[in-house]
Each structure stands twice: as C-alpha cells, then as structure tokens.
Amino acid sequence: MTATAPTDVRPDPPEAGQSDSAALAGFGYRQELHRSMGRYASFAAGFSFISVLTTVFQFFAFGFSFGGAAFFWTWPAVLVGQLLVAACFAELAARYPLSGAIYQWSTRLSTPSFGWFAGWIMVIGQVVVVAAAALALQVVLPAIWSGFQLFGGDPSPLTPSGATNAALLAVVLLALTTAVNLLDNRVMSAVNRVGVTAEIIGAVLIVVLLLTHTERGAGVTLHTGGQGGAIGALLVGSFTAAYVLIGFDSAGELSEETRSPRRTAPRTILLALISAGVLGGLLVLGGILAAPSLTDGRLATQGLSYVLTSSLGDGVGKALLIDVVIAIAVATLAIQTAGSRMLFSMARDGVLPFSSRLAKVSRRTGMPAGPALVVGAAAAALGLLNLASPEAFLAIGTTCIAMLYLAYAMVTGPMLIRRMRGEWDQDTDQPDETGRPLFSLGRWGLPINVVALVYGLFMTVNLAWPRAAVYDPSGGHWYFQWFTVLFLLVTVVLGGLWRVARAQRGHSTPKLAPAETLPEPTR
C-alpha cells in the first residue's frame, strides 16, 4: 500500500512507508488502514481525546461543588500521576506501534486472556466516554442561545429538562461524528487538526482573559468550602482532573495510520498530556479567580459558562463558548475514532462477536466502517439513559473514567512484573524508524512504573466508590449509587461468558508476536 503524503509535515522518504509496513508485518498484520498521519495529526489525536475545553467546562461545576476553590490542587496531583502512566505508555508505543494499543500492549506483556479483558474493558469504557463527551453539549449550547434548550426551561444537565435536552443534542452530534468516521481517514484527520488548533487558540485566549479579569487572589485556593470534610471533598473534587486527563494513549491507538510511529507516538503521547494538563490547570485557576462570586451557588451549578458570560460579557463570552462547542464535537469524533480502532484491532484477531464484519477495512477510505457504526450507536443508546434520570449524566461520566483507569492498570501491572523479572530492558538497543534508540525511561523505569500502577489502582477505587452524595444526591436511586460498580461487574461477566462460549466452540487463541520480539525496521 502506498502511503499518502502528509499535509502537516514534510514528506517522508519513499522507503519510510515501506519500513512502517514491514514493521507491522513483523507483528503478523497487513497494512490495511491508510498510513497518512504526521506528527501534528498524531498529537491532535491525543489532545482532542483529552479536550480540555470539553471536559473542564463539563466537570468544573462538579469539582467546585465538592472541593470548593481548593479542588484546583487536585489538578496538578492527577497530572503528575497521569504523566507517570503516559511515560510507561510512551515506552510501549515505541515497541508495539499497533492499533488497539491497550489490548495489544496488555496481551503481549501478559497473556492473551488477560489482554483480552483489558481490551474489552477499554473498548466498553471508550463507548461510555463517547456518550459522556456528546452529552457535554448541554453544558454549553443553551448558554449560547436559549433556543438550544428544546425541552423545559432549566438547562442544568442535573435537572430533568436539562438531562432530556442533553440526550437529544448528544444523539445529533453522534450522528455527525459517525458520518465523518465513515469517510476517508484524511478527512477525519483534517477535521481533527483544524478542531484542535481552534481549541488550543480558544483555550489560550480564555485563560488570558480570565487571568486579566480576576476578582480575588490565588490564596483562595487554600480553602475547600465544598461538601463534607476536606479530604473527602478533595477526593471527589479530583474527579474533574481525572475525567479530563485521559485518552492521551490515542496517539498509540492510531499508530497504524501514523508515519514513523515508533518515533512519533511516544513523543506525541507525552506532549498531548503535558500541553492539555497545563492549559486545563490554568483554565480551572482562571475560572476560580475570575468568578463574580464563589458563594452564590452559580459556580457550583453553571460552572465556567457562567464565568465567561458574567465576567467577559455576553458577546465575548458566547463567542468563546462557540469554540468550546467545536472542541466538544472534535473530542467526540476523536474518542469515537479511538474506540473504533480498538474494536477493529480485537476483531482482526477474531476475538469478538461478528469479528469478520468488524475487521473489514474499506480499500477506498482506509476506515473500518463497522466499528465506527457500533461505537456510535452504542454511545447514543447510553446517552439516552439521561431520559431516565438526571443522575445518569454523572454516572456515565464517572463510570467511563473508572473503566479507563482500570484498563490502564491492566497494562502498567504486567509491565511492572516484566521489569521486576528483568525481562524489559533487553530491547533498549532496538532502533526506531530513523535508526535512533527507542524511547526508554532507563533506570527510572522501575520506580515510575511502580508509582504509576499504585496511582492508577487508587484512582480506580476512588472513582468507583459508591458515594450516595455523589451518585444519588436526590436519593431513591440505589442503582445510580452503585452504577459504576455494577457496570464494571456486568462488563466483566459478559466478557467472561463470551470467552467461555468461544472456548466451548473450539476457537483457539490467536498467535501474536511474543513480547520479546521487536521486528527490525527496514532501512
């Protein structure tokens, strides 16, 4: 397959595409996805999944309502923890540049069965993330124009009218992103790059405007003022940062569509997280300092949309909110793309229901249409849970974070075991596509891996803990209080039943390239 010339970087030499295809063949796979993404497109994949404007606007009010102004400090804490995870992933992206990264990495580091469950949990989590991202439109669109509130008068996503409206807006957005995901991947990548550029410009502009319209000093961030005790409030307040700072692995998910992925993906994984982390932290700080009031209750219910329109005026504030809408749309597109690549990667190995259909790639577009349709339809169905109760909005959001954190731990855990056995660093002399050594943490790998795993497991438990004040504040909905735990349990049970049924039909486990094997790039 001939690689398409990049649009965001200078063209690679002709042998580069052959080298990438040869490396992929070393893992037992044909080059079916079109390899047309350059460095900026790879960065955009990770940054748009994180999407600071989408997620900060979506969960700022929640974090402030529990942690008060001090919830700002949960941001750098979560960022450091996620950077440790991302550093581990950067090493893996250099060694295993494959679609369906979490599934592929976990499988090659552990066993096919363990890796399958990591991929299964991750892909279900990604579907939930898509739904949560699409629901974020409700936080912004009615603040721009009241006509976007088609049901009832209260636009808050935690009210019955707001929840119903959020479901409708989400379904419309998912129809659009699914359509884009059925087009050529160059179209998808172009939309992603343009959207990310607009988001970065908008985020920087919002930060500057907020920090130049402050109402108080930074010392206010030393006071919690939220619900419950200080420690408990901050643990819940950390949900905002935890929800925002995920998805940086998307650069690895699209490795088979990226030129020179061994060199590109590790750097774009880290760059996407660092840049999003810094911008997001400044957005949170700016919102706290520029809010007209910290005590009138509006910041805890309306969040940053209230700050922008109140502090900057309706004109400027609403113009900036339009940029947030673009960010939400692009984030939904990027997350859906990542989820569809995970489905494709697992189906290609024949380990999912209807694998033969899900593994098909259009020769014309280079896109797996089946996975895109499945992810879009499943996300829309989850979004419609909002029609049942407003609590579904928060339940969906926290469930997807917990599932992704657990899937991440199912990679860093086996990776740590390999390090402790001395089975990891024997391949550090392997070159990337340019002949340089692969990205490596060196002697820092073991301590970083240990802390990354402990952090990931701690946050998984923190997110899934069935706090009534968080998941069922109005009472009477025990299933929402236990939603995350139950959803995880059902996901694992259904996956286990499928594995048992598959084994009884005599299906064998696909043979994958062993973890110790790294194919030599063709130079």
Backbone torsions as a table, in degrees:
resi	resn	phi	psi	omega
1	MET	NA	135.2	-178.9
2	THR	-86.4	126.3	-179.3
3	ALA	-70.9	141.6	179.0
4	THR	-81.0	136.7	-179.1
5	ALA	-61.7	137.5	-177.8
6	PRO	-69.7	156.8	178.1
7	THR	-107.3	-14.4	-175.5
8	ASP	-111.9	-3.5	176.0
9	VAL	-141.9	169.6	176.6
10	ARG	-67.0	146.6	-176.9
11	PRO	-59.2	141.0	173.7
12	ASP	-75.3	158.0	174.9
13	PRO	-63.0	155.5	-174.8
14	PRO	-54.9	-34.8	-176.2
15	GLU	-72.6	-13.1	-178.2
16	ALA	-64.2	-45.3	179.2
17	GLY	-63.5	-37.5	177.3
18	GLN	-65.2	-38.4	178.8
19	SER	-63.6	-44.8	179.4
20	ASP	-62.0	-43.1	179.8
21	SER	-67.0	-37.4	178.3
22	ALA	-66.1	-39.5	177.8
23	ALA	-63.7	-40.5	178.8
24	LEU	-65.7	-38.8	178.3
25	ALA	-62.7	-30.4	177.9
26	GLY	-63.4	-21.9	176.6
27	PHE	-93.7	0.9	176.6
28	GLY	92.5	15.5	-177.3
29	TYR	-120.8	146.0	173.7
30	ARG	-85.1	153.0	175.0
31	GLN	-78.0	101.1	179.8
32	GLU	-109.1	-42.2	175.9
33	LEU	-70.2	145.0	-178.4
34	HIS	-75.8	125.3	-177.5
35	ARG	-91.8	88.9	-174.0
36	SER	-129.5	5.3	-175.1
37	MET	-95.0	134.6	177.0
38	GLY	-98.3	-164.8	-174.2
39	ARG	-64.7	-45.1	-177.4
40	TYR	-68.3	-36.4	177.9
41	ALA	-64.9	-37.4	177.4
42	SER	-66.0	-43.4	175.7
43	PHE	-61.0	-42.5	-177.9
44	ALA	-62.8	-33.4	179.9
45	ALA	-61.7	-44.8	179.1
46	GLY	-72.7	-42.0	-177.2
47	PHE	-67.5	-39.5	-177.8
48	SER	-71.8	-29.7	174.1
49	PHE	-65.8	-45.6	177.4
50	ILE	-63.6	-51.3	175.4
51	SER	45.3	80.2	-175.0
52	VAL	-60.0	-37.3	-179.0
53	LEU	-66.7	-43.0	179.1
54	THR	-60.2	-54.3	-168.6
55	THR	-79.1	-36.1	177.5
56	VAL	-66.1	-44.0	178.1
57	PHE	-64.3	-34.1	-176.6
58	GLN	-73.2	-37.9	-171.3
59	PHE	-116.9	4.7	179.2
60	PHE	-60.3	-48.5	-177.3
61	ALA	-59.5	-40.1	179.3
62	PHE	-63.4	-48.1	-179.5
63	GLY	-61.1	-41.9	-179.8
64	PHE	-68.6	-36.8	-177.2
65	SER	-63.7	-29.1	-179.8
66	PHE	-97.1	-42.8	-173.8
67	GLY	-98.6	-9.1	-174.4
68	GLY	65.1	-162.3	-177.6
69	ALA	-62.3	-27.2	-178.0
70	ALA	-69.7	-10.8	179.0
71	PHE	-64.4	-14.2	174.5
72	PHE	-54.8	-37.7	-174.5
73	TRP	-71.9	-15.3	174.3
74	THR	-70.9	-20.8	-178.4
75	TRP	-65.1	-57.7	179.0
76	PRO	-61.3	-31.8	179.3
77	ALA	-63.6	-47.2	179.2
78	VAL	-67.6	-38.2	180.0
79	LEU	-60.2	-44.7	178.9
80	VAL	-61.5	-45.5	179.3
81	GLY	-60.2	-43.5	-179.5
82	GLN	-70.5	-30.7	176.3
83	LEU	-63.8	-35.7	177.1
84	LEU	-65.4	-42.3	176.6
85	VAL	-63.7	-44.4	-179.2
86	ALA	-62.8	-35.1	178.5
87	ALA	-64.1	-40.0	175.8
88	CYS	-64.2	-42.5	179.6
89	PHE	-65.2	-33.0	179.3
90	ALA	-62.8	-40.1	176.0
91	GLU	-62.1	-42.3	-178.1
92	LEU	-69.3	-37.3	179.3
93	ALA	-62.4	-32.7	178.2
94	ALA	-72.0	-32.9	-176.0
95	ARG	-89.9	-31.9	-177.9
96	TYR	-130.6	78.2	-178.2
97	PRO	-80.2	75.2	-172.1
98	LEU	-129.6	148.3	172.0
99	SER	-64.1	152.6	-176.8
100	GLY	70.1	47.3	-167.9
101	ALA	-53.0	-51.7	-176.2
102	ILE	-59.3	-45.0	177.4
103	TYR	-62.0	-48.6	-177.1
104	GLN	-65.3	-44.0	-178.0
105	TRP	-65.0	-49.3	-177.8
106	SER	-62.5	-40.0	-179.8
107	THR	-62.8	-43.9	-177.1
108	ARG	-77.0	-21.4	177.7
109	LEU	-88.8	-21.7	-175.5
110	SER	-126.9	-111.4	178.4
111	THR	-130.0	159.1	178.1
112	PRO	-57.6	-37.4	-179.5
113	SER	-67.4	-46.5	179.2
114	PHE	-63.4	-43.7	179.3
115	GLY	-63.6	-35.1	178.4
116	TRP	-62.6	-45.2	179.9
117	PHE	-64.6	-35.9	175.8
118	ALA	-61.7	-44.8	178.7
119	GLY	-66.8	-39.9	-179.8
120	TRP	-63.4	-46.9	178.9
121	ILE	-64.5	-39.2	-178.5
122	MET	-66.3	-44.2	-175.7
123	VAL	-70.1	-37.4	175.5
124	ILE	-65.1	-41.4	176.9
125	GLY	-60.8	-39.6	178.8
126	GLN	-65.2	-37.6	176.7
127	VAL	-61.1	-42.0	179.4
128	VAL	-67.1	-37.0	178.0
129	VAL	-63.4	-40.7	177.9
130	VAL	-57.9	-46.2	179.3
131	ALA	-61.8	-43.8	-178.8
132	ALA	-64.2	-39.9	179.7
133	ALA	-65.5	-42.9	-179.8
134	ALA	-64.9	-34.6	178.8
135	LEU	-66.9	-18.1	-178.4
136	ALA	-65.5	-18.0	178.4
137	LEU	-56.2	-32.3	-177.4
138	GLN	-64.4	-26.6	-179.1
139	VAL	-72.1	-22.1	-170.3
140	VAL	-116.3	-49.6	-171.5
141	LEU	-57.4	-48.3	179.2
142	PRO	-62.9	-25.1	177.3
143	ALA	-72.5	-23.6	177.5
144	ILE	-80.7	-44.7	-179.1
145	TRP	-151.1	128.0	-176.9
146	SER	-63.3	-18.6	178.9
147	GLY	-65.4	-19.4	177.4
148	PHE	-75.7	-11.8	175.3
149	GLN	-89.3	93.2	-172.7
150	LEU	-85.9	-17.4	-178.6
151	PHE	-125.4	121.3	175.7
152	GLY	69.1	-172.0	-176.6
153	GLY	-111.6	-20.6	-176.8
154	ASP	-93.4	116.0	-176.5
155	PRO	-82.8	-6.9	-178.7
156	SER	-57.9	129.5	-178.3
157	PRO	-65.7	-10.8	179.7
158	LEU	-96.0	10.4	174.3
159	THR	-110.7	157.8	-179.2
160	PRO	-56.6	-43.2	-178.8
161	SER	-68.5	-40.9	178.8
162	GLY	-66.0	-39.7	179.8
163	ALA	-64.8	-41.4	178.6
164	THR	-64.0	-44.2	179.8
165	ASN	-64.8	-38.5	179.5
166	ALA	-60.6	-40.5	180.0
167	ALA	-62.7	-42.5	-180.0
168	LEU	-64.5	-48.4	179.8
169	LEU	-60.9	-38.1	-179.3
170	ALA	-64.4	-43.2	-179.3
171	VAL	-63.2	-40.8	177.8
172	VAL	-62.4	-45.4	-180.0
173	LEU	-63.8	-42.3	-178.9
174	LEU	-64.7	-32.7	175.6
175	ALA	-63.6	-40.2	179.9
176	LEU	-69.1	-45.7	-178.2
177	THR	-67.4	-33.1	176.8
178	THR	-64.8	-40.5	178.4
179	ALA	-60.8	-43.5	178.7
180	VAL	-64.8	-37.0	-179.4
181	ASN	-71.5	-7.4	175.9
182	LEU	-96.6	-7.7	179.3
183	LEU	-85.9	-179.3	176.6
184	ASP	-58.3	142.8	-177.3
185	ASN	-66.4	-18.0	174.5
186	ARG	-68.9	-34.0	175.5
187	VAL	-67.4	-47.4	178.3
188	MET	-57.9	-45.3	-179.3
189	SER	-65.2	-39.6	179.5
190	ALA	-64.6	-44.4	177.1
191	VAL	-59.7	-41.8	-179.7
192	ASN	-62.9	-45.6	-177.7
193	ARG	-65.5	-44.6	179.5
194	VAL	-62.9	-44.0	-179.3
195	GLY	-64.3	-41.6	180.0
196	VAL	-66.5	-40.9	177.6
197	THR	-60.0	-45.4	178.1
198	ALA	-63.3	-38.1	-179.3
199	GLU	-66.8	-43.4	-180.0
200	ILE	-63.1	-45.6	178.6
201	ILE	-60.9	-45.9	-179.9
202	GLY	-63.8	-41.6	-179.5
203	ALA	-64.1	-43.1	178.7
204	VAL	-62.9	-43.4	179.9
205	LEU	-63.1	-42.4	178.7
206	ILE	-63.1	-43.1	178.7
207	VAL	-59.6	-46.7	-178.7
208	VAL	-62.0	-45.5	-178.6
209	LEU	-65.7	-41.2	179.4
210	LEU	-64.8	-43.3	-177.3
211	LEU	-73.5	-14.4	175.4
212	THR	-99.2	3.7	177.0
213	HIS	-127.7	39.2	-176.6
214	THR	-73.3	148.0	179.0
215	GLU	-109.2	-10.0	-175.6
216	ARG	-156.5	169.6	-179.8
217	GLY	-87.2	166.8	-177.2
218	ALA	-67.3	-15.3	179.2
219	GLY	-61.1	-20.1	-179.4
220	VAL	-64.3	-21.9	-179.0
221	THR	-72.0	-3.7	177.0
222	LEU	-87.6	-0.1	-178.9
223	HIS	-113.9	128.8	-179.8
224	THR	-72.6	-68.2	177.8
225	GLY	67.3	11.0	-179.3
226	GLY	-98.1	-157.5	-177.6
227	GLN	-87.6	138.7	175.3
228	GLY	78.4	-171.5	179.3
229	GLY	-70.3	165.4	-174.3
230	ALA	-60.2	-48.3	-177.1
231	ILE	-64.8	-49.4	179.9
232	GLY	-61.2	-39.0	-179.9
233	ALA	-64.1	-40.2	-178.8
234	LEU	-73.3	-33.6	176.6
235	LEU	-62.0	-41.3	177.1
236	VAL	-74.3	-38.6	177.9
237	GLY	-59.8	-26.2	180.0
238	SER	-69.0	-12.2	178.5
239	PHE	-58.0	-34.7	-178.6
240	THR	-60.7	-53.5	179.7
241	ALA	-64.8	-38.3	-179.6
242	ALA	-62.7	-37.7	179.9
243	TYR	-72.1	-36.5	-177.2
244	VAL	-72.1	-47.4	-166.8
245	LEU	-90.3	54.2	172.8
246	ILE	-128.9	163.7	175.4
247	GLY	92.9	0.7	178.6
248	PHE	-62.7	-19.4	179.0
249	ASP	-71.8	-5.2	-178.8
250	SER	-60.2	-29.9	176.2
251	ALA	-61.8	-33.1	174.9
252	GLY	-75.2	-35.0	178.8
253	GLU	-58.9	-32.9	-176.7
254	LEU	-100.3	23.7	-177.4
255	SER	-59.2	-36.2	-177.7
256	GLU	-75.8	-4.2	175.3
257	GLU	-112.6	7.1	-176.6
258	THR	-112.1	135.8	175.2
259	ARG	-76.7	141.6	-178.7
260	SER	49.7	55.0	-172.8
261	PRO	-66.7	-29.1	-179.5
262	ARG	-61.3	-34.0	179.5
263	ARG	-91.7	-37.4	-173.1
264	THR	-75.9	-51.1	-171.5
265	ALA	-60.1	-45.3	-179.7
266	PRO	-57.8	-39.8	-177.8
267	ARG	-73.8	-37.8	-179.0
268	THR	-74.6	-28.6	173.8
269	ILE	-59.9	-49.3	-178.6
270	LEU	-70.1	-42.0	-178.1
271	LEU	-65.0	-41.2	179.8
272	ALA	-61.4	-44.2	-178.5
273	LEU	-69.0	-43.7	-178.5
274	ILE	-63.5	-48.0	-177.5
275	SER	-66.1	-41.8	177.7
276	ALA	-66.6	-37.6	179.7
277	GLY	-64.2	-43.2	179.5
278	VAL	-67.3	-47.8	-179.8
279	LEU	-62.2	-44.0	-179.1
280	GLY	-64.2	-41.5	178.0
281	GLY	-62.1	-40.2	178.4
282	LEU	-68.8	-33.9	176.4
283	LEU	-63.9	-44.1	179.2
284	VAL	-63.2	-46.7	179.9
285	LEU	-63.0	-45.5	179.7
286	GLY	-61.3	-39.6	178.9
287	GLY	-63.8	-40.4	179.0
288	ILE	-66.7	-43.7	-175.9
289	LEU	-74.7	-29.0	-175.6
290	ALA	-96.6	-8.2	-179.0
291	ALA	-60.0	134.9	178.5
292	PRO	-56.9	-33.7	179.6
293	SER	-151.9	144.4	175.4
294	LEU	-101.2	-2.5	-172.2
295	THR	-121.5	-5.1	-177.2
296	ASP	-83.9	-0.6	176.7
297	GLY	88.8	-14.6	-175.2
298	ARG	-72.9	-34.2	-179.8
299	LEU	-66.3	-30.5	-179.3
300	ALA	-82.8	-8.5	179.9
301	THR	-118.2	-37.3	-176.1
302	GLN	-104.9	-17.0	173.3
303	GLY	64.4	-145.3	-173.2
304	LEU	-69.2	-27.0	177.0
305	SER	-58.8	-41.2	177.0
306	TYR	-62.9	-41.2	-178.9
307	VAL	-64.6	-45.3	-177.3
308	LEU	-62.8	-50.1	-175.9
309	THR	-71.6	-29.5	-178.9
310	SER	-81.4	-40.8	-174.8
311	SER	-86.8	-33.1	-174.2
312	LEU	-105.2	-4.5	-178.0
313	GLY	90.8	154.6	-176.9
314	ASP	-59.8	-41.5	-176.2
315	GLY	-62.0	-59.4	-179.2
316	VAL	-65.1	-43.6	-178.1
317	GLY	-59.6	-45.5	-178.7
318	LYS	-70.9	-31.9	176.2
319	ALA	-63.2	-40.9	178.3
320	LEU	-70.0	-32.2	178.3
321	LEU	-67.4	-28.5	175.3
322	ILE	-62.1	-38.6	176.8
323	ASP	-63.9	-34.8	177.4
324	VAL	-65.8	-38.5	177.0
325	VAL	-60.0	-42.6	177.5
326	ILE	-60.5	-43.4	-179.9
327	ALA	-61.5	-41.5	179.5
328	ILE	-63.0	-43.9	-179.8
329	ALA	-63.3	-44.7	-179.0
330	VAL	-69.0	-37.2	177.7
331	ALA	-62.6	-44.4	178.7
332	THR	-60.8	-41.5	177.3
333	LEU	-61.2	-47.8	-176.5
334	ALA	-65.4	-40.8	-179.2
335	ILE	-68.3	-39.5	176.9
336	GLN	-63.3	-39.1	177.5
337	THR	-62.6	-46.0	179.1
338	ALA	-61.1	-43.2	178.9
339	GLY	-64.4	-38.0	179.7
340	SER	-68.6	-32.6	177.3
341	ARG	-70.3	-33.7	176.1
342	MET	-65.3	-46.1	176.8
343	LEU	-59.3	-44.0	179.7
344	PHE	-60.8	-44.9	-176.7
345	SER	-63.1	-42.5	179.6
346	MET	-71.6	-38.8	179.3
347	ALA	-65.8	-35.2	178.7
348	ARG	-59.5	-31.5	176.5
349	ASP	-86.1	0.3	177.1
350	GLY	71.5	30.4	-174.3
351	VAL	-113.1	17.4	177.7
352	LEU	-128.2	157.5	171.7
353	PRO	-59.0	142.0	179.2
354	PHE	57.2	36.8	-176.6
355	SER	-57.8	-40.3	-176.0
356	SER	-61.0	-34.6	179.0
357	ARG	-78.8	-40.9	-177.9
358	LEU	-70.0	-21.2	-177.4
359	ALA	-89.1	-2.2	-178.2
360	LYS	-74.2	134.8	178.1
361	VAL	-120.9	129.3	178.8
362	SER	-67.6	127.6	178.4
363	ARG	-66.1	-31.2	-178.1
364	ARG	-73.7	-45.8	-174.8
365	THR	-97.8	-20.9	-175.9
366	GLY	70.3	22.7	-176.7
367	MET	-119.7	138.3	173.1
368	PRO	-82.6	100.9	-172.8
369	ALA	-68.2	-41.4	-177.4
370	GLY	-56.2	-52.5	178.7
371	PRO	-58.9	-38.1	179.6
372	ALA	-63.3	-41.1	179.1
373	LEU	-67.6	-40.2	-179.6
374	VAL	-64.9	-46.9	-179.0
375	VAL	-63.6	-43.5	-179.8
376	GLY	-63.5	-44.6	-179.0
377	ALA	-67.8	-41.9	-179.7
378	ALA	-66.2	-39.3	178.3
379	ALA	-65.3	-40.0	178.3
380	ALA	-63.1	-40.2	178.5
381	ALA	-63.2	-41.1	177.5
382	LEU	-65.6	-39.7	179.0
383	GLY	-61.0	-31.1	179.9
384	LEU	-70.7	-11.0	173.1
385	LEU	-60.2	-24.0	178.2
386	ASN	-59.2	-25.7	179.0
387	LEU	-67.8	-24.6	-178.7
388	ALA	-75.9	-41.4	-177.0
389	SER	-167.0	146.4	176.6
390	PRO	-61.8	-27.0	-179.5
391	GLU	-63.0	-19.1	-179.9
392	ALA	-62.1	-30.7	-179.2
393	PHE	-56.9	-50.4	-178.6
394	LEU	-74.1	-38.3	-179.6
395	ALA	-61.0	-42.5	179.5
396	ILE	-64.7	-44.2	-177.8
397	GLY	-62.3	-47.9	-176.7
398	THR	-74.6	-30.8	178.8
399	THR	-63.6	-43.7	-178.6
400	CYS	-64.8	-36.1	179.7
401	ILE	-66.9	-46.1	-178.7
402	ALA	-59.6	-40.3	-178.7
403	MET	-67.0	-40.4	178.5
404	LEU	-68.3	-39.2	177.6
405	TYR	-62.0	-41.6	178.9
406	LEU	-64.6	-43.0	178.2
407	ALA	-62.5	-39.7	177.1
408	TYR	-60.9	-42.5	180.0
409	ALA	-65.3	-26.9	178.1
410	MET	-76.6	-1.9	170.6
411	VAL	-103.8	-50.6	-177.9
412	THR	-66.7	-27.3	178.1
413	GLY	-65.1	-58.9	176.7
414	PRO	-59.5	-32.8	178.1
415	MET	-62.8	-41.3	178.9
416	LEU	-64.9	-41.4	178.6
417	ILE	-59.4	-41.6	179.2
418	ARG	-65.5	-39.0	177.9
419	ARG	-63.0	-44.4	-176.9
420	MET	-67.8	-24.7	175.6
421	ARG	-85.2	-4.6	-177.9
422	GLY	74.3	25.9	-176.1
423	GLU	-105.3	13.6	-173.5
424	TRP	-104.0	-44.3	-168.0
425	ASP	-86.4	5.9	-178.1
426	GLN	-70.6	-11.5	-176.4
427	ASP	-109.2	18.0	-175.2
428	THR	-68.9	-17.3	-179.7
429	ASP	-87.4	-2.8	178.1
430	GLN	-66.0	139.2	-179.5
431	PRO	-89.1	158.9	169.5
432	ASP	-88.4	-166.4	-175.3
433	GLU	-65.9	-20.9	-179.5
434	THR	-95.5	2.7	-179.0
435	GLY	88.3	0.8	179.0
436	ARG	-88.5	157.8	179.0
437	PRO	-60.2	148.7	178.2
438	LEU	-64.5	152.9	176.0
439	PHE	-55.6	130.5	-178.5
440	SER	-146.8	144.7	176.7
441	LEU	-86.2	-8.0	177.8
442	GLY	60.5	-138.2	-176.7
443	ARG	-69.3	-14.7	177.7
444	TRP	-81.6	-7.9	-175.5
445	GLY	-58.9	-45.9	-177.0
446	LEU	-64.1	-53.7	179.9
447	PRO	-62.7	-37.7	178.4
448	ILE	-63.5	-43.5	-179.9
449	ASN	-63.1	-41.7	179.7
450	VAL	-60.6	-51.0	-177.3
451	VAL	-66.8	-36.7	179.2
452	ALA	-61.7	-42.0	179.9
453	LEU	-68.4	-46.4	-179.9
454	VAL	-61.0	-44.8	178.4
455	TYR	-60.0	-46.3	-178.2
456	GLY	-61.8	-42.8	179.3
457	LEU	-67.5	-40.6	178.5
458	PHE	-61.1	-45.0	-178.9
459	MET	-69.5	-31.7	176.7
460	THR	-62.0	-46.1	178.4
461	VAL	-65.3	-42.5	-179.9
462	ASN	-60.2	-42.3	-178.0
463	LEU	-71.8	-36.7	-174.7
464	ALA	-87.0	-11.1	-176.7
465	TRP	-58.1	126.4	-173.4
466	PRO	-77.4	74.0	178.7
467	ARG	-81.1	120.5	-179.4
468	ALA	-62.7	-38.6	-178.1
469	ALA	-64.5	-22.8	-178.2
470	VAL	-93.0	-51.6	-169.6
471	TYR	-94.7	-20.1	-179.6
472	ASP	-140.9	60.3	-174.7
473	PRO	-63.3	-28.7	-179.7
474	SER	-86.3	-12.7	178.6
475	GLY	79.8	159.5	176.1
476	GLY	86.9	1.8	-179.7
477	HIS	-126.6	72.9	-176.9
478	TRP	-59.6	-30.9	-177.9
479	TYR	-68.5	-25.8	174.2
480	PHE	-78.2	-35.6	177.1
481	GLN	-60.4	-37.7	-178.3
482	TRP	-103.2	14.8	-172.4
483	PHE	-57.2	-47.9	-176.4
484	THR	-63.6	-46.3	-180.0
485	VAL	-62.8	-45.7	-179.0
486	LEU	-65.0	-40.7	-179.1
487	PHE	-63.9	-43.1	177.1
488	LEU	-61.9	-43.6	-179.2
489	LEU	-62.9	-45.9	179.6
490	VAL	-63.1	-40.1	178.7
491	THR	-59.6	-46.3	-178.9
492	VAL	-67.8	-42.6	-178.8
493	VAL	-64.1	-46.8	178.7
494	LEU	-61.7	-40.7	177.0
495	GLY	-62.7	-41.9	178.8
496	GLY	-64.2	-41.0	178.3
497	LEU	-62.7	-40.8	178.2
498	TRP	-64.2	-41.3	179.5
499	ARG	-63.8	-42.0	179.8
500	VAL	-64.8	-46.7	180.0
501	ALA	-61.0	-39.6	-179.9
502	ARG	-64.9	-42.3	-179.8
503	ALA	-65.3	-37.6	179.8
504	GLN	-67.0	-26.1	177.2
505	ARG	-82.4	-2.0	175.0
506	GLY	86.0	16.9	178.7
507	HIS	-75.7	135.2	-179.9
508	SER	-93.1	159.6	177.7
509	THR	-75.6	132.6	-179.4
510	PRO	-62.0	143.9	178.5
511	LYS	-85.7	119.7	-179.3
512	LEU	-108.8	157.5	175.4
513	ALA	-59.8	131.9	-177.2
514	PRO	-63.8	159.2	-175.7
515	ALA	-61.9	-29.6	-176.3
516	GLU	-79.4	-13.0	-174.0
517	THR	-91.6	123.7	173.9
518	LEU	-123.6	112.7	-178.7
519	PRO	-64.1	138.2	179.2
520	GLU	-70.5	128.5	174.1
521	PRO	-63.1	142.4	176.7
522	THR	-82.5	123.3	-178.1
523	ARG	-120.2	NA	NA
